[in-house]
Amino acid sequence: MPDTLPLARTNAEARLYLTLQPCPTCGETRCQYRSAVITTDDGDLASRYTGDCPRCGTTRTYEFRLPADILPPPADSVRFGLDNPSELLDPGVWLWYSDVCIRQVPATFEGLDDRAARAARHTLATALAAVEEALKFLPPTADRIPASAFVSDKGRATYNTEPGRFTRPRLEALRDTYTAALTPR
């Protein structure tokens, strides 16, 4: 186990990370996790997620450092963390996840009942929050996220497919488009 646990800035970020982790025995990604706050050997508080693989039964356990300030989930938006970049997911994974979410959002909310419209707005807000997470990897004076920021297989694959998507203008345009789509007219 590493000396320092990775930081999970919010429960939402930890849960997304967990959905992407394959079972070390059979490769299954589905798993129902239970969470608990624990005390580490150093006396620090951490979060522990434990679940049994539905395919092979292997127990899967992940532990994360807790942030100094616990962020409650916002009532009308989605937040994965504050201003610091994620330690769990790289910018390629964030943009990939934004793409997964946006494909689930209908082109128009017209004709949707209240429940479907709320679900579509939440999914769009999740796509927006994921783009905002990718933006956090931009160095302050740079116009693109450096290739070295893509450390996972999925993140590198997303980057390699279209590296131009990871420029400041493209990411900001995507963020602004999703923000406008969420703004009531």
N, C-alpha and C positions, 0 to 999 in steps of 0.2 A: 504494500500500500504506500502511496506517496507520502512524504513528510507533511505536506499541506494539502488538505482537501480542496477540491475546486469550489469556487464560489457559485452558489445558486442565488441570484439576486432576488428572485421571486419564486413562488410555488409554480406559477405559469411557466417560467423558464425551465425549472427542474422537470416538470411534467412533459414538456415538449422534448427535452433531451432524452428522457426515459423512453418515449415512443420511438426513438430512432436507434435504440440500442438492441442489437440482436442477442438472443440467448447464446451464451458461450458454448453450449452443448449442441443445440440443433439449429440455431440461426433464426428462430421465431422472434418477431418483434413485438407481438401482442403480449400483454401481461397486465394484470390488475395489481397495482401497487398499493400498499398501506404505508402511510407516512407517520413518523414519530420524531419528536425532538429528543435528542440524546446528549449526553455529556461525553466528550472525547477524553482520551487518556490525559490530555493536557488541561482538562477542566473547562474547555470551551464548549459552547453549545453548537450542535450541528443538526442537520436534518437527515434522517435515514428513511429510504424507501425500500421496501421489501415486497417481493411477490414471487409466486411460483409460475414457471413457464406452463402455459396451458397445453403445450404439445408434449413435452418430455418430463415435466415436473421439477426441473432444476430450480432451486431457490436462487433468486437474483436479488442482490443487495447493492445499493448505491448510497454513498454518504456525501454530503455537501456542507461546506461552511455556510453559516448564516451571515447575512449582511449586518453591519452595525445597526442600521435602521431598517426595521421590517416595513416593507411597503404593502399597505393593504390594497386589495384589488380595487381599481377605480369603478365607479358605478356605471359610467356611460362610455367607457373606452376600454382599451386593452393596453397593458403595460407589462413589459418583460423585465425592465430594470431602469435605473436612473441614467446618468450620463456616461458611465464607464462601459466599455465594450464587454461583451460576454466572455467569460472564461470557458463556457461549456460548448458554445456553438460559434463557428466562424462565419464571416459575412456571406460566403457562398451558401451555407445551409440556411441562413436567414432569408436570403433572396429566393432560394428554392422553396422554402416554406410559404413565403408570400405568394409565389406562383401557384402553389397547391391550393391555398385559400382562395385566391381570386378566381380560379377556375370554377369554384363552387358558388360564386355570386352571380345571380341573374343579371342580365343586361339592364333591366329596369325593375324597380320595385312596384310598379303599377300592377294592380290586379292581385297582389299578394295579400293574404289575410294578415292580421296584426302579428301573429306568432311567426309566420314565415318572413315577414318584413323585419322583425326584430332579429331573427336568426341571420338573415342576409346582411343586415347592418353590422352585427357582431363579427361575422366572418370577414366583411370588408375592413372593419376596424382592426382585426387580427392581422390581415394582410398589410395594412398601413403600419402597425406596430413592428412587424417583421422588417419592413423596409427601413424604418427608423433605426432598428437595431443594426442593420448593415451599414447605415450612414455613420454610426459611432466608430467604425473602423477607419474612417478617413482621417489621416493626419491633418491637423489644422490648416496647414499651408499647401497641402497636396490636392491635386485635382482627380486623383484616382486612388483606390485602395491598393496597397502594394501586394504583389503576388505572394509574398511571404505570410500574409495574414490568413491564407487559405490552407488550413492544416489538416482537415479531414478529407477522406476520399470523396464524399458527397459534395463538400465545399469546393474542392479542386475541380471536380467534374463540372459543376455549375459554372465556375470561373472559366475553365478551358473551353466550354461550349460557346461562350460569348463574353470575352473579357471586357468589351466595351460597355457592358451593362454596369460595371463597377466604377464608373466615373462619377464625379460629383454632379455634373449636369444631368446625367441620366437618372441617378438615384433621386435627386431632388425633384425632377420632373415627375417621376413615378409617385413619390410622396405627395406632391401637390395635386396630382390627378386623383389619388385615393381620398385625400382630404376634401377636395371639392365634391367628390361623389357622396361623401358623408354629410356635407353641409346641407341642412334643410333649405329648401327653396321657397 
